[in-house]
Amino acid sequence: MSFSKRSLGQSLKYRWGVVGVIFAVAGLIWFANSTGIMRNTKDVQENLNVKIVCPRCEGEPGRKENCALCRGTGYLWVDKTKYLPGEIESVE
């Protein structure tokens, strides 16, 4: 029972290919678990942005069309952690 060099080489390539794929999948699973990608968390993050009336045009229809700050919407989105609670009047 003699094996030829070629068939032995092909089977080794196949085996090391399978081993490489197994290592790659195991590494991907480890990385996803360690970074938290695969964790099923039901924690809802609080939205830190608040919609406020534009301080330049104050949401007035005649002025807001030409307002460069809010681009004609009449309101802005701001990060509420950068302002004091008394300074923000949110718009719904």
Protein Blocks (a to p, Z undefined) as FASTA:
>chain_A
ZZdfklmmmmmmmmmmmmmmmmmmmmmmmmmmmnommpccfbdcddfbdcdddfklnopa
klmmmpmklnonopacddfklpcfklpccdZZ
